Amino acid sequence: MADQREICFVNETTPPDQSMTRAEARTAASMAGIYALRMLGLFMILPVFALYSEHLEGATPALAGLAIGIYGMTQAFLQIPFGLLSDRIGRKPVIVFGLLVFALGSVMAASADTIWGVIAGRAMQGAGAIAAAVMALTADLVREEHRVKAMAIIGMSIGASFAVAMVLGPLLNSWIGVPGIFWLTAVLALGGIAVILLIVPNPVVSRVRRDAEAVPEQFTSVLRNPQLLRLDAGIFSLHLILTASFVVLPLALRDLAGLDASRHWEVYLPVLLLSLPMAVPFIIQAEKHQRMKQVFVVSVIVVALAELVLFRFHNQVLAIGIGLFIFYSAFNLLEALLPSLIAKMAPPDSKGTAMGFYSSAQFFGAFVGGTVGGWLHGRFGLSSVFLFCAVVALAWLVLALGMEAPGYLNTRLLRIGALDPDAARQLARRITAVPGVAEVVVIAEDEVAYLKVDPRLLDEDVLDAVVENRG
């Protein structure tokens, strides 16, 4: 492979040459919709399943926690293989198959009257692991200069689906019950298949795109990168804490705080509406004023504080609301900071691989959170789960304190045309010499150069001249 490295740091930008085409915008919106509808079905169960599981044959707190989190295990192990499979047989077949598997798992869970039946259904839901294939298809259909924007649209849709699910789950539970939510989830998955087949265009060319997909030959280097592993541990911890907390939160609201299950949305709705704007000023501080590590560390401290509040005051509705507000304010901020940090820390041509393992760590955190949270609830009681989450957050804080401060650089992706290996090496050296360029990786066979640049120092005219005269 002609992988010529003259080694680069990231916020994601590309030169704003023109807007997305209508087809690209439709693709981004469609893929975001498919992803969000699938995640909506998974998230809606979170605030209601602990209550529903009490009526299932064979249910115990430990098995209820396993049912909540097990989708994360199958998702974590299968999403990268499914992405690699999509390189071989095509994106759409893998996505359609994944959505069918997800719908089948939803039907299994809806039809089950035992806890083990629901566990099997939830595991099957996670086995419909389409995340990597969705990102790969998006990369195929959206030009390099607008790919970051398309990925951001998908990311925002996931955040929106989570917020909606926290409110919609308790409301739907009071109308159609948890089995009805599972049936609705299956219908949404089938709707996603219709979107992928009827609305999303077929790519002219499907190939591996290193900024959006995992590349097997990069696995070892990414898994040996200590800074990336710290961030993987961070998203693992965040979703462990989230899932473990919801193993017991609905029970605390109903049994200890005395709030009927049909009214739980009255807590979640104001908490989410008030916490969402809280992240904005801190994101500005982190990015614009270059205080990323400081804001990140404080956010982890706030997560630990929120869990301690829930540990101490989980028998009062107002206190639970305050604890959730504190938690979600930090959670929303960390959900924005962690992917940005991955992009900043990863080598410029390994971002797709780094994000693949990051995503797997996220889902595996949900599995461990549900499983351990359920076991702790059954063995030591409800409050032990919140204490465990606080301990996890403090352990995460130790890792966060040792993290290197990221470089405040942007990623550029340049089309360089066909070059032989010698010309690619020469181009890499010449781009490295451009003021403001910190790192360059030229992939000759992909006809692409990945750069990390300091936007304050970058000489755009010199860079354009170097690329224009690459031959």
N, C-alpha and C positions, 0 to 999 in steps of 0.2 A: 504494500500500500504506500502511495506517495503521500505520507502524512508529515509534512515538513514543519518543524516547530522552532520558532524563535520566540521564546516565551515571554502572557497578559493576564482586568478587575471590573462588578457590574451594577448598574441600573440598566434597564433594557430600553434602548432607543435605537432608532435608525433614522437616517436623514429624511425629513418630511418632504418627499418629492411630489407626492400626490395622494389623494384620498383613496380609501378602499373603493373598489368597484361595487356596483349593486350586487353582483354575484358573490363577491367576497363578504359583503355585509350580511347577505342572506345566509351564506354558509356559516358564518360566525354565530349568528342568531339561532340558526337551526341546531348546530352542534351544542350550543349553550342550553337550548331547550331540552334536547335529549338527555344531556348530562344532569341538568337540574331536576327533570321529572323523575329520573332514576333515584337521585339522592333524596328527593322529597319523600319518596316512598320509604326509604330507609330511615330518614330522620323522624317521620311522623310517629313511628313506633316508640321512639326514645322516651317521651314524657308520659306514656300511658302503659307500657308493657308490664312494668313491675306490678301494677294493680291487676291487670288482666291475668297474669300468670298464676295468681292465687286460685283460679278456678280450673286450672288444667290438671289432669290426672298425673300424679307423680311429681308435681312441682315442688321444688325446694328453693330457698334463696340462692343457693349456689347454681342450680340449674337455670333459674331465671336469669341470673347474670350471664351465664354461658349463652343462653338464647339471645340476649341483647347483643353480645359482642362477637359471636362466632362468625358473622358475615365478614368481619374484619380479617379473620385468619385466611379464609379462602380468597378474599380479595387481594390480600397482601402477597400471597404466594403465586397467584395466577395472572395479575395484571401485566407484569413484564413479559412472561411467556406469551400471553395473548397479543401483546404489541409486536413481539418478534414474529409470531405466526401471521400477523397481518402483513408483514413484509413479504411473506411467501405466497399467501393465497388471496390477498386483497383486503382492504380495510372494511368495506361494507359487509362481506360475508362474516367476518369476525364480529362486527358490531351487531348484526342481526342475530347471529347465534348467541351472543352474550345476552342480548335483550330477551330472547326466547328462554334461555336458562333462568334469567332473573324472573321472568313472568311465571315459569314453572315453579320456582321456589316460593313465589308469593302465593300461588294456588295451594301448594303443599302446606304452607303455614296457615292459610285461611281455613283449610279443611281439617286441620289437626285438632284433636281433643285431648292430646297428651303433650306434656312438655317436650318429650323427645321428638314428637312429630314436628313441633314448631322449630326445635333446634335444627332438625334436618332441612326444613324449609328455609330457615335463615342462612344456613351454610350454602344451600343451593343459590340463594339470592346473591351471596357474595361471589359465587363461582362465575356469575355472569360479569366477569371483570373486563369492562370495555374502556376503562379510562385511558390506557396507553394507545389503544386503537383510535379512539376519538381524537386525541391530540395529534396522532400521525395523519389522520385524514384531514384534519384542519390544516396541518402544515402542507399537505399536498395541494390544497385548494386555495390557499392564501399566500400571496407573494411574501418573500422574506421581509420586505420593509414594513409589512403590516401584520406580520405573524404575532408579534408581541401584543398588539392591540386585540387581535382575535383571542389569544389566550387569556388576556385580561377580562374580556367579555364573558368567557366561560367561567373564570374564577369568580367574578361578581355574581353570576347566576347561581353558583353553588352556595355562596354566602346568603343570597336572598332566599334560596330554597330552605336553608336551615332556619332562618328567622320565621318564614311562613309556617314551616312544619311544627315549630314549637308552640305556635298558637292554634294551628289547624288540627293538630293531633288530638288534643283534649276535646275540641269542639266536635270533630268527627266521631270520636269515641262515644260521646253522649248520644249521637244520632244513629250510627251504624255499627258501633262496637269495633274492637280490634280486628275480628275476622273481616268486617266490611272494609277496614283500611287496607288489609292485605289484598282483598279482591280489587279494590280501587288501584292499588299499586300495580297489579297485573295488567289492568286495563291501560294504565299510563305507559307501561313498558311496550304494550302492543301499539299504542299511539306513537311511541318513539320509532318503532319499526316502520310505520307508515311514513313518518317524516324522513327517515334515512333513505327509503326507497323512492319516494315521490317528490321530495323537495330538494334534498342535497344532491348536487350534480356529481357525476362520476369524474374522478381525476383523470387527466390525460396521461400523467406519469405518476407512479407511486415509487418512491425510493426513500432510503434512510436519510433523515434530516437531523443532524446531530444537535441542533438547538431545541428539538422537540421530542426526540426518541432516544431510547436506551440503545447503546451499541455494545455488544458483548465484549469486544476487545478492550473496552474501557472499564469493565467491571472492577478489575483488580485495583487499578489506580484510584478509582473513586472510593472504593471501600477501604483504602489505606490512607485516605486524606483525613487527618484528625479534625480539621475544622468542619468538613462536611459531616463527619460522624457526630460531632457535637450538635449540629443542627438537626440531624436525623433523630438523635436522642431527644432533642427538644420537641419536635412534632410528635414523636412517640409519647412523651410525657404529657403533652397538652391534651391529646385525644384519649389517653388513658384516664386522666383526671376527669375529662368531660363525661366519658361513658360510665366510669365508676360512680360519679356523683348522681347520675340519673338512674342508676340501679336502685337508689334509696330515696331520692328527692320526692318522687310522687307519693311514696309512703309517708315521708315526714310531713308533707303538706296535708295529707288526708288524716293520718292516724294521730299525729302529735300536735299539729297546728289546727286541726279541726276544719279544714277547708274541703268541701265536697269535690270529688273528682271532676264533676261537670263544670266547676268554676276555676280550675287550675289555670286556664288561659288568662284569667284576670290578673294573675301574677306575671305570667310570661310576657304578655303583650306590652305592658308599660315598661318592664325591665328591658326588653329588646329595643323598644322605640327610644328609650332614654340612653341606652348604652351605645347604640350604633354611632351617633355623632361624636362620642367621646374620643374615638380613635383619631379623628382628623387632625387636631392640633399637634398630637404627638407624632404622627406620621410626618408632618411638616418639620417638626424639630429633628426627627431622625434623618430625613433625607436632605432637606434644604439646608439645615444648619449643622449637618454632619455629626449628629449625636446618636448614631444608630446603636452602638453598644450600650450607652447609658440608658436609652429608652428601653432597649430590650431587657436589660437586667432589672430595671424598675418594674417592668411588666410582669416578669416572673415572680418578683416579690409580691406584687399585687395579687397574683393567682394564689400564692400561699396564704396571704392575708384573707382572701375570700373564703378559702376552705376552712380556715380557723374560725371565721365568723359562723359558717354553717355548722362546724363541729360544736361550737359553744351555744348557739341560739337556734337550733333547728326545730324548736317547738313553738315558734311564733311566726305567723304569716309575714309580718312586716320585716322581721329580722331575716327571714329566708329571702324575701324580695331584695333587701339591701345586699345580702351576701351574693345573690345572683347578679345584681347590678354591678357590683365590684368585679365579679368573675368575668361577666360578658364584656365589660369595658376593656379588660386586659386581653381576653380571648380574641376579640375582634382585631385588636392591635397586633397581637402575635400572629394571627392568621395572615395579616398583611406583611409583617416584617420577615417572617421565616422564609417564604419563597424568594423575597428580595435578597436576603442574605445568602441563600443557596446560589442564586445567580451571581452574586458578587464574589463568592468564594470559589466557585467551580472554574476550572480552565474553560476558555471561551468555546471550545468545540465539544465539551463534555457536559454542557448544561442539561441536555436531554437525559443522559444517563444519571446524573446527579438527582434530577427531579424524579426519575423513576424510582430510585431507592428511597428518596424522601417520601414519596407517596405511599410506598409499601410500608415504611415505618409508621406513617400516620394510621393506616388501616390496622396494622398489627397492634398499635397502641390501643385502639378501640377494642380489639379482642382481649388483650390482657386486662384492660380496665373493667370490662364486663365480667370476665371470669373471676378475677381476684376480688372485685367489688362484691360480687354475689357470695363468694366463699366467706369473706370477712363479715358480711351482713348475717349470714347464717350462724357463724361461729362466735362472733364477739358483739353483735348488735349493730344497729344502724349508725350510731355515731362513729364507730371505728372506721367506717369507709371514708368519712370526711377527714378524719385524722390521718389515715393512710395517704389520701390525696395531698394533704398539706406536707407530709414527709417527702413524697415524690417531688413536689414543687421545690422544696428546699434542696433536695439532691440535684435537681435540675439547675438551681441557682448556682451551685458550686461549679457545674460545668460551664454555665454562662459566664461566670466571672473569669474563667480561664480562656475564654474565646478571644482570638485576635480581633482587634478593631478592623472592620472591613475597609477596603479601598473604595473611595467614592468615585467610581469610574462607570462608564456606560459601555454597553456592548454594541458593536457594529457588525453587520453581516454584509459583505461586499461580493457581488458577482464579478468574477475575474475572467470568465471565458476559459476556453481550452488551453492548457499549458502543459509542457512536458516537465518532468521532475526538476531538471536544472533551472528552468525558467521559474518554476514555483519557488525554489529555494532563493533565487535572486530577488523575486518579488517580495518574499517575506523579509529579507534583509533590508530592502529599500523602504518598505512600510514601517519597519521597526525604527528607522531613522527619522520618521516624520515627527515633528514636535507634537507632544500630547499623546502619542501612541505608547501604551505600556506593555502590550502583549499582542502577539499575532500568531495565528495558526492558519496555514494555507492547506486546504484539502484539494489536491489537484484533480482527483477523479470526480469530485463533486462540483468543481469549478467555482469554489467559494472560499473566501477568506474570512475568518472570525477574528475580530479585534476587540480589545478593551482599551478605552481611551479616556483621557481626562478632558471633558468638554470645555473646561476653562482654558486649556492650553492647546487644544487641537487646532492645527492649521488646516482648515478644510481645503483651501486652494492647493496646497502642496499635496495633500492626500489624493485629491481628485487627479492631479497631474501624474502622480506616481501610478495610479491604477489605469489611467488612460494610456500611459506609455509603457504598459506592462510587458509588451513584446520586446 
